[in-house]
Amino acid sequence: MNWRGVYAIFSAEMKRFFRTWIQSLLAPVISTVLYFVVFGAAIGSRISQIEGVAYGAFIVPGLIMLSLLTQSISNASFGIYFPKFSGTIYEYLSAPVSAFEMVLGFVGAAAAKSMLIGLVILATSALFVPLVIAHPLWMLAFLVLTALTFSMFGFIIGLWADGFDKLQVIPLLIITPLTFLGGSFYSIKVLPPFWQNISMFNPVVYLISGFRWSFFEVADVSVGMSLGMTLVFMAICLAITTWIFKTGYRLKN
Amino acid sequence: MAFMNPVIHIENLSKTYKTGFSALKDINLDIQRGEIFALLGPNGAGKTTLISIVCGIVNKSTGSVLVDGHDTVSDFRVTRKMIGLVPQELHLSIFDTVWATVKFSRQLFGKADDDAYLEKILKQLSLWDKKDGKIMTLSGGMKRRVLIAKALAHEPKVLFLDEPTAGVDVALRKDMWNVVRELRDAGVTIILTTHYIEEAEEMADRVGVISKGQMILVEDKAKLMAKMGQKTLSIHLEKPLGKLPVKLKPFNVALGGDGASLTYSYDARAERPDISGLLKALDTAKISYTDVNTAQKSLEDIFMGLVKQ
């Protein structure tokens, strides 16, 4: 195992994150504050409670998950796409670094960045609404698993993309709608039965539900189901990544 | 050069891309320890594909590549640690400093930090005073040096230089040649691909010519030039001649287009040229001349002759 190589990739990615901290860290925090102003103060004041939880607090797990998903994907996809675009990928491919080590470095860094953003958003949220986390370890477990899974998904997008436009296509056209329709700002139980059933095909529902359960012990689906679906999605991403490195798809001719 | 067990052994190597284009066809090549090997070939001949396969950037179709006896696929960790690659294009993270990027390369190859060694190579490449400068602020020549420093950061035994002096001015090119010679003197095996024949002529111990994916020649440079090098004697005449005088016909002489010069071609090694006989014949025929010079066929002429075949 080339741990130094993994550390080199990880630390280079983290340096890039802190070098562009206004874009990396400040922008998501400002977006979250805006969500709180609009949904928490303006609209939330007209909604009393959802399943016994104040609306302002209810949306916190969804907001964190929204940032976690989008940041994991964008950090990981850009992290691997940029060396491909700039040509510096040659150094990674010619180094004694295995596919697993490369994934560990890039995906680990992307997950660490998005978790950091998630925790900063959590701290920011605590300034607006009183927050109690019922199961902090489960909260951390969902945070880590989701960040890793979607960072791996972003990594796949970054490997697949052959232009900057393609980096944005899946996050904009698939992930963002799924997140908004996955119960970030509402419980899917408030939907008519038909749309509730449709929502069950949205994997983000399970992530947000499990994460919200760790805060308030209220969930749209059972926590076991949430965990299971997260792990299934992670396994799919792992399988695709393994296949990419095995075949050299979009990496090696 | 003493031929020991080769540091790189390439056997029946072929590469066919998904498009069906056959970039390499059954390449067999040994690179000897400590030599400078120049790989010559026109654009699209397969030079970069060949070194990319050895370095692990491109997947081979068939055949095998051994570096110091280790297979580049099954034993990739061992082989890649031994190889440094300087790519043709200036592929660098432009926002990094010189020091950060060189340190990154060393870590990526699994080597423990050794700031003293990195300082040594940066000084050797005249980059030490730029170590805290961002790469985007450097000139093209300096960026190329940074690429060499990165390739050397993990102390490789074999260094691949893909067109190392492409787009580099003459002064810097000669400077770069000195760096390459110093590396060879330090025991590093150098394989360079180049378009500049003079580069191969100046530096290489051996030359390989690749054309249309096939290795058409591998030869010791000096032997190659001696074996294939034609010499030409040019005699500039005081007064132009209308036709070649009869007395000169026994010699292999041609009259220049304007009649003002005579050209005598001969093989420097294969025969004993009768230059004195020719000069005597000129005196006998009362033909005066103002200048005499000789020229040897260059590696470029040899190369062009080979790839045209």
Interface residues (C-beta under 8 A of the other chain):
Chain A: N2 W3 R4 G5 Y7 A8 I9 A12 K15 R16 R19 S86 G87 T88 Y90 E91 Y92 L93 S94 A95 P96 V97 S98 G248 K252 N253
Chain B: Y17 K18 C55 G56 I57 V58 N59 F76 R77 V78 R80 K81 I83 L85 P87 E89 H91 L92 S93 I94 F95 A100 F104 S105 Q107 L108 F109 G110 K111 A112 K150
